[in-house]
Amino acid sequence: MKFTKTHLGWVALLGIFALLGLYGCGGSSSSATKATATGNLSTTNGTTASQVAVTAPSGVSLAIPAATTLLDGSGAPVTGSIATSVSYSTTPADLPAAAQTLPAGTTLAAFADISMGSVKTFSSPVALAISVPAAVAQPGDLLAVYSFDSGTGVWTSAGTYAVDSNGAVSPQVTHLSIWAVFKTATTPPAKPANLTVTPGNGQVTLTWDSVTDATSYNVYYGAGATSLSTKVTGAVSGQAITGLTNGGGYYFAVTAVNAGVESVHSTVASTVLAPAAPTAVTPVGGSGQASLTWAASTGATSYNIYYGTSPGVTAASTSKVVGAVNGQAVTGLTAGSSYYFVVTAVNVSGESPVSAESSVLLAPAAPKGIVVSPGDGQATITWTVATGATSYNIYYDTGSITAASPKLNTAGTVLSATQLDATVTGLQNGIVYNFAVTALDAGGESPVSAIKQGTPNPTSAPGSPTGVTVTQGGAGQAQVSWGTVSGASSYRVYYLQTGTSTAPSSTQVLAGAAYVTSSGTSTTVALPSGSSYWWFAVTALNAAGESGTQNSPKPNGGLTIP
């Protein structure tokens, strides 16, 4: 049948290319004898639209997509009507003599010999359907498709295709010559040997020895040696299997495939992936050290810590702690400095990438050179500067220095980094105090300095007591009292017997060297019973000395001591 331009216009109007002959006839359309049809192939001129039609025998059909151009040997569009011959057979003897030597290990199922002289190619793939006898294969069976090059006399594989529900195999072809469908030998290829698994970050790379006659390989893997449930088809040696879980264990096997026939599994190989990088890395600074915690990485057996004094720490850092544990203390650091840390997780397969970087400012070192200078109810403390300190605290106590001890600056008055002295007031004279200094920065508070002691004392003697009174006490006693003197730690009551009613001077009384000491503002003086003419004077004392007297000596009222 000859197709004219009228026919071609009708095909273009439908928007499809002609489906020629009987497509998908199944086994009933196949013939053991050669079926041949001849016709003309007609095309319009141009590179964007060529309509192709040719009569094909039962068992062969062509599906040519729109805008497909027929090209000659030089790649130029073909115009006009070209005589075409199409043959179909399931018998090897019907093949041209040069093509009767079939690929090793195959049995012919059917072939189509499409001849168009020197014109052989299409600008886009064409679906060529070749019916397969039902006795040879059923829908779903995989068959190998080959093309024959009459110039070289070689069969070339075009891949493996499943028989469709119509009993046909439909490869996509770009040229028309001899196309054949083969059933491969039932003997599978040998299984691949020397499977090697190289773990990476969330993936593995598989390599194996090539297998003779294998056209492709399949990879099977899973979490157990007997549960290889995931399949990767069309794999190649060097195949990367991605999307795996860091720290997880995986098992792998490979099969070889030849024309749809698959070998048994290779020997199973396994690996454990390197862990994922730790997360939530948190350094806590101390004095000259930092403690690090992090979220555990699945599958990790140990961790490494890398650190430095500048951002951008990597696993190449020489400052590191190998075999670290969560909560690891990194010691030997410089107090008052900033440090940057990353952590990696380690297992038998290697080391993870580094974690996100975290940093911490360490607390300063404890101040040194502490000197305590006691005063009257106070003490002045000096020290040397602590590197990096922005302020200081002065702790003081009559016992051990603790976090609960009183400290300077509790009211919010912060000492500056350059103020290296402070005075603690409100202290009790005569009491021994312990003093210590700490340095502070944004990273925290240093340990306490060395403990130094000081005892506040008055710097001058107290004033003289006033309001001295003397009364008769009990038998052999005189009762003396006086007013309180600020700054006095004790009092002395001097007494002198003159035997006359003439009052002596205070100097004479004090020079008598007879006195009693009192911590309060009254005391009892023991005197001989029946004696008389006793005179009394009172002085106040502290660490700086003794007062004088403001009053003349007080008599006992002229009374005789009972």
C-alpha positions in Angstrom: 0.0 0.0 0.0 1.3 3.4 -0.9 0.7 6.3 1.5 0.1 9.7 -0.1 0.3 13.2 1.3 -3.4 13.0 1.9 -2.9 10.1 4.2 -0.1 11.9 5.9 -2.3 15.0 6.5 -5.0 12.8 8.1 -2.4 11.2 10.4 -1.1 14.7 11.4 -4.6 15.8 12.1 -5.0 13.0 14.6 -1.8 14.1 16.2 -0.3 10.7 16.3 1.9 8.6 14.1 0.5 5.6 12.4 0.5 2.3 14.3 1.1 -0.1 11.5 0.1 -3.7 11.2 -1.3 -5.7 14.2 0.2 -4.4 17.5 0.1 -6.7 20.5 -1.4 -9.7 18.9 0.1 -12.0 21.5 0.9 -15.6 20.7 -2.0 -16.0 18.3 -0.5 -13.4 16.0 2.9 -15.1 15.9 3.8 -17.4 13.0 6.5 -20.0 12.7 6.8 -19.1 9.1 8.2 -15.9 7.7 5.7 -13.1 7.1 6.7 -10.3 4.9 5.0 -7.1 3.9 6.2 -4.4 1.5 5.1 -0.8 1.2 6.2 2.8 0.9 7.5 5.1 3.5 6.5 8.7 2.8 7.6 11.8 4.6 7.1 15.6 4.3 10.0 17.8 3.8 11.5 19.6 6.8 13.2 18.9 10.1 10.2 19.5 12.5 7.5 17.2 11.1 7.9 13.9 9.2 5.0 11.5 9.0 6.1 7.9 8.5 3.9 5.0 7.5 4.6 1.5 6.3 2.7 -1.7 6.2 4.0 -4.3 8.6 3.3 -8.0 8.7 1.3 -9.6 11.6 3.5 -9.7 14.7 5.3 -6.3 14.1 4.1 -2.8 14.7 5.7 0.7 14.9 4.6 3.6 17.1 6.2 6.8 15.8 5.8 9.9 18.0 4.8 13.3 16.7 7.5 15.7 15.3 9.8 12.7 14.5 12.0 13.3 11.5 13.3 10.6 9.3 17.0 11.1 8.6 19.3 9.8 5.9 22.9 8.6 6.5 24.2 12.1 6.8 21.5 13.2 9.2 19.5 15.2 6.7 15.7 15.0 6.7 14.3 12.7 4.1 11.6 13.7 1.7 9.4 11.6 -0.6 8.3 8.0 -0.8 10.7 5.2 0.1 10.1 1.5 -0.6 10.1 -0.5 2.6 10.2 -4.2 3.4 9.2 -5.6 6.8 9.7 -9.3 7.7 8.6 -11.2 10.9 9.5 -14.7 11.9 10.1 -16.9 15.0 12.4 -19.2 13.0 16.2 -18.7 13.1 16.5 -20.1 9.6 14.4 -17.1 8.3 17.1 -14.7 9.4 19.6 -13.5 6.8 22.5 -15.8 6.7 24.9 -13.3 8.2 22.6 -12.9 11.3 22.0 -16.6 11.9 24.9 -16.9 14.5 23.0 -15.9 17.6 24.4 -14.4 20.8 25.9 -17.0 23.1 23.4 -18.6 25.5 20.3 -17.4 23.8 17.3 -18.8 21.9 15.5 -16.8 19.3 11.9 -15.9 20.2 11.1 -13.7 17.2 12.6 -11.1 15.0 11.7 -8.2 12.7 13.8 -7.3 9.7 12.9 -3.8 8.5 14.7 -2.5 5.5 14.6 1.0 4.1 17.7 1.0 1.9 20.2 3.6 3.2 17.6 5.4 5.3 17.8 3.9 8.8 17.4 6.6 11.6 14.7 8.6 13.3 15.3 11.9 15.1 13.6 10.5 18.3 13.0 6.9 19.6 10.3 4.8 17.9 8.4 2.0 19.7 9.0 -1.3 17.8 6.6 -4.0 19.1 7.6 -7.6 18.3 5.1 -10.3 19.2 6.4 -13.4 21.1 4.8 -16.8 20.9 3.0 -17.8 24.1 4.8 -21.0 24.1 8.1 -19.1 24.5 7.2 -16.5 27.1 4.3 -15.2 29.1 3.5 -11.6 30.1 5.9 -10.4 32.7 8.8 -12.6 31.5 12.0 -10.8 30.8 13.5 -11.2 27.3 16.7 -9.8 25.8 16.5 -7.6 22.8 19.4 -7.3 20.3 20.0 -5.4 17.0 22.1 -6.8 14.1 24.6 -4.6 12.3 25.0 -6.0 8.8 28.1 -4.0 8.3 30.0 -5.5 11.2 28.1 -8.8 11.5 27.7 -8.2 15.2 24.6 -8.6 17.5 24.4 -5.7 20.0 22.4 -5.9 23.2 19.6 -3.3 23.6 18.7 -4.3 27.1 16.1 -6.5 28.8 12.3 -6.0 28.4 9.3 -7.5 30.0 6.6 -9.2 27.8 3.5 -7.0 28.0 -0.1 -8.0 28.5 -0.5 -8.3 24.7 2.4 -10.8 24.4 4.8 -8.3 22.8 8.2 -6.9 23.6 8.5 -3.2 22.7 12.0 -1.7 22.7 12.6 2.0 21.9 14.7 2.1 18.8 16.3 4.9 16.8 17.1 3.0 13.6 15.5 0.2 11.6 17.3 -3.0 10.7 17.1 -6.5 12.1 15.8 -6.5 15.7 15.4 -9.8 17.5 14.0 -11.0 20.8 15.9 -13.7 22.6 15.3 -16.0 25.5 18.5 -16.4 27.5 19.9 -19.6 28.8 18.5 -20.6 32.1 21.9 -21.0 33.7 22.5 -17.8 35.8 25.8 -16.0 35.9 28.3 -16.7 38.7 27.8 -14.7 41.9 30.1 -11.7 42.3 33.2 -12.2 44.4 35.3 -10.0 46.8 32.5 -7.7 47.8 34.0 -4.8 49.8 32.1 -2.2 51.8 33.7 1.2 52.6 31.7 3.2 55.1 31.2 7.0 54.7 29.1 9.8 56.1 25.5 8.4 55.9 26.5 6.2 53.0 28.7 3.3 51.9 30.6 2.5 48.7 30.5 -1.1 47.4 33.0 -2.7 45.0 33.2 -6.3 43.7 34.9 -8.3 41.0 33.2 -8.3 37.6 31.4 -11.4 36.4 31.8 -12.7 32.9 28.5 -12.4 30.8 26.9 -10.2 33.5 25.0 -7.3 31.9 24.1 -5.6 35.2 24.2 -6.1 39.0 21.7 -5.8 41.9 22.6 -4.8 45.4 20.6 -6.0 48.4 21.0 -4.6 51.9 19.4 -4.4 55.3 20.0 -4.3 59.0 20.6 -8.0 59.3 22.4 -10.7 57.3 19.1 -12.5 56.7 17.0 -9.4 56.1 18.4 -7.8 53.0 15.1 -6.2 52.1 16.2 -3.1 50.2 17.2 -3.6 46.5 19.2 -1.3 44.2 18.9 -2.5 40.5 21.4 -1.7 37.8 24.2 -1.2 40.2 27.9 -0.9 39.2 31.1 -1.7 41.1 31.9 1.5 43.0 28.2 2.0 43.7 27.3 4.5 46.5 24.4 3.5 48.7 23.2 6.7 50.3 20.6 7.7 52.8 21.9 5.4 55.6 22.0 6.2 59.3 25.3 7.2 60.8 26.3 4.8 63.5 24.0 2.1 62.2 25.1 -1.4 61.1 24.3 -2.7 57.6 24.7 -5.9 55.6 25.1 -6.1 51.9 25.1 -8.7 49.1 25.4 -8.4 45.3 24.0 -10.5 42.4 25.0 -10.6 38.8 22.3 -10.4 36.0 22.4 -11.6 32.4 19.4 -11.1 30.2 17.0 -11.2 33.2 18.6 -14.2 34.8 20.0 -13.4 38.3 22.8 -15.1 40.2 22.6 -16.2 43.8 23.8 -13.6 46.4 27.4 -13.0 46.9 28.9 -13.5 50.3 27.4 -11.1 52.7 29.6 -8.2 53.8 28.8 -5.8 56.6 29.9 -2.6 58.1 29.0 -0.1 60.8 28.9 3.5 59.7 30.9 6.2 61.4 28.7 8.0 64.0 27.0 11.3 63.3 28.5 14.4 64.7 27.6 15.1 68.4 25.0 17.8 69.0 24.3 20.2 71.9 27.9 20.6 72.8 28.0 22.7 76.0 31.2 23.9 77.7 31.1 25.2 81.3 34.0 27.3 82.3 36.0 27.0 85.5 39.3 28.3 86.7 41.9 27.1 84.2 39.6 24.4 82.8 36.2 23.7 81.1 33.8 20.8 81.4 32.0 19.7 78.2 28.7 17.8 77.8 26.9 16.8 74.6 24.1 14.7 73.2 25.3 11.1 72.6 25.8 9.9 68.9 24.2 6.6 68.0 26.9 3.9 67.7 29.7 5.9 69.1 32.2 4.1 71.4 34.2 7.2 72.3 34.6 10.9 71.6 37.4 13.3 70.8 37.4 17.0 71.8 39.3 19.6 69.8 39.8 23.1 71.0 41.6 26.4 70.6 41.6 30.1 71.5 40.3 31.2 68.1 37.1 30.4 66.2 37.2 27.8 63.4 38.5 24.8 65.3 38.8 21.6 63.2 39.8 18.0 63.7 43.3 19.0 62.6 43.8 20.9 65.9 46.7 19.7 67.9 44.9 20.7 71.1 42.7 17.8 71.8 41.4 15.2 74.2 41.2 11.7 72.7 38.9 9.1 74.2 36.8 11.8 76.0 33.7 11.0 77.9 30.5 13.1 78.3 31.3 15.6 81.1 35.0 15.6 80.2 37.1 18.2 82.0 39.6 19.9 79.7 42.4 21.2 82.0 45.5 23.3 81.6 43.7 26.2 80.1 44.5 29.9 80.7 42.2 31.5 83.3 40.3 34.5 82.0 40.7 33.5 78.3 38.0 32.4 75.7 38.2 28.9 74.3 36.4 27.3 71.3 35.4 23.6 71.2 34.2 20.9 68.7 33.5 17.3 69.5 33.6 14.2 67.2 32.2 10.7 67.8 34.2 7.6 67.1 33.5 3.9 66.4 35.3 1.1 64.6 34.5 2.6 61.2 36.1 6.0 62.0 35.4 9.5 63.2 32.4 11.6 62.6 32.5 15.2 61.2 33.0 17.8 63.9 30.1 19.1 65.9 28.9 22.7 65.7 31.5 24.9 67.5 30.8 26.2 71.0 32.8 28.6 73.1 33.2 29.7 76.7 35.0 32.5 78.6 36.9 31.1 81.6 36.7 32.7 85.0 39.9 34.6 86.0 42.6 33.2 88.2 42.5 33.9 91.9 44.0 37.2 92.8 47.5 37.2 94.5 49.5 39.4 96.7 46.8 39.8 99.3 47.7 42.3 102.1 45.5 43.2 105.1 46.0 46.5 106.9 43.8 46.6 110.0 42.4 49.9 111.3 39.9 51.1 113.9 36.8 48.9 113.3 37.9 48.3 109.7 40.6 46.7 107.5 42.0 47.8 104.1 42.8 44.9 101.7 45.1 45.2 98.6 46.0 42.7 95.9 47.6 42.4 92.5 45.6 42.4 89.3 44.0 39.2 88.0 44.2 38.9 84.2 40.8 39.3 82.5 39.0 40.3 85.7 36.3 43.0 85.4 35.6 43.2 89.1 36.5 41.7 92.5 34.8 40.4 95.7 36.3 40.7 99.1 35.1 38.0 101.5 35.6 38.2 105.3 34.6 36.2 108.3 35.7 35.4 111.9 35.7 31.7 110.9 36.4 29.9 107.6 35.7 31.7 104.3 32.7 30.2 102.5 30.3 31.2 99.8 28.0 32.3 102.6 30.6 34.6 104.2 29.9 38.4 104.2 31.5 40.1 101.2 32.1 43.6 100.0 29.9 44.7 97.1 26.7 42.8 98.2 24.9 46.1 97.8 25.9 46.3 94.2 29.0 48.4 94.4 31.3 46.6 92.0 35.1 47.1 92.2 36.6 48.0 88.9 39.3 46.0 87.1 41.9 48.6 88.1 40.8 49.2 91.7 43.2 47.0 93.6 42.3 48.0 97.2 39.1 48.2 99.3 38.3 48.9 102.9 35.9 46.7 104.8 34.2 48.7 107.6 31.9 47.8 110.5 34.3 45.3 112.0 34.8 44.7 115.7 38.0 45.9 117.2 40.1 43.2 118.8 38.5 40.4 116.8 40.7 38.3 114.4 39.2 38.3 110.9 40.0 36.1 107.8 40.0 37.9 104.4 40.1 36.5 100.8 39.6 38.1 97.4 38.0 36.6 94.2 38.1 38.0 90.6 35.1 38.0 88.3 34.5 38.2 84.5 31.6 37.2 82.2 32.8 33.6 82.6 32.2 33.6 86.4 34.1 33.9 89.7 37.6 32.7 90.4 38.5 30.5 93.3 39.3 32.5 96.5 42.8 33.8 97.0 45.1 32.8 99.8 43.5 33.6 103.2 45.0 36.5 105.1 44.2 37.6 108.7 43.9 41.0 110.4 42.6 42.3 113.7 41.0 45.7 113.8 42.1 47.9 116.8 41.5 51.5 117.9 44.1 54.0 117.1 43.7 56.2 120.3 42.9 55.7 123.9 39.2 56.1 125.0 37.8 59.1 126.8 37.7 59.3 130.6 34.7 57.9 132.4 32.2 60.3 133.9 29.5 60.0 136.5 31.6 58.1 139.0 29.8 57.3 142.2 30.9 55.5 145.4 28.5 53.9 147.9 28.9 51.6 150.9 28.6 48.0 149.9 28.4 45.0 152.0 30.7 44.0 154.7 34.3 45.0 153.7 33.1 46.4 150.4 32.7 49.7 148.5 30.4 49.8 145.4 31.8 52.0 142.5 29.9 52.8 139.2 30.4 55.1 136.2 29.1 55.9 132.7 29.9 54.0 129.5 32.9 55.2 127.5 32.8 54.7 123.7 35.6 52.6 122.4 36.5 51.3 125.8 37.2 47.6 126.1 37.6 47.6 129.9 37.9 49.9 132.9 40.1 50.2 136.0 39.0 51.4 139.4 41.9 52.8 141.4 41.6 53.3 145.2 43.8 54.9 147.9 43.4 55.3 151.8 44.7 58.6 153.2 43.5 58.5 156.8 42.3 62.1 156.5 39.3 63.8 155.0 41.4 65.9 152.7 41.0 64.7 149.2 44.1 63.6 147.3 44.7 64.5 143.7 43.8 62.0 140.9 47.5 61.6 140.3 48.0 60.5 143.8 45.2 58.0 143.6 46.4 56.6 140.3 49.9 56.4 141.6 48.7 54.2 144.4 48.9 51.3 142.0 45.9 49.6 143.7 43.1 48.9 141.3 40.5 46.4 140.1 39.6 45.8 136.5 36.0 45.6 135.1 34.5 45.0 131.7 31.3 46.7 132.8 30.3 50.1 134.3 30.3 49.0 137.9 32.3 46.9 140.3 32.8 46.0 144.0 36.1 46.9 145.7 37.0 44.8 148.7 38.4 46.8 151.6 39.3 46.2 155.3 36.3 46.4 157.5 36.3 49.4 159.9 38.7 51.4 157.7 37.9 54.8 156.5 39.0 57.7 154.2 39.2 55.7 150.9 39.4 57.6 147.6 38.5 56.3 144.2 39.3 57.1 140.5 38.1 55.3 137.3 39.9 55.1 133.9 38.9 53.5 130.5 41.1 51.3 128.4 41.4 49.9 124.9 44.2 48.5 122.7 45.6 52.0 122.1 46.0 52.9 125.8 44.3 54.2 129.0 42.4 57.3 129.6 42.9 59.8 132.3 40.2 60.9 134.7 37.8 63.8 134.4 36.7 63.9 138.0 38.5 64.5 141.3 38.9 61.3 143.4 35.6 60.2 144.9 35.5 59.5 148.6 33.4 56.9 150.2 31.2 59.5 151.7 33.3 59.6 154.9 31.8 56.4 156.0 33.7 53.7 157.6 33.8 50.5 155.7 31.6 48.1 157.5 
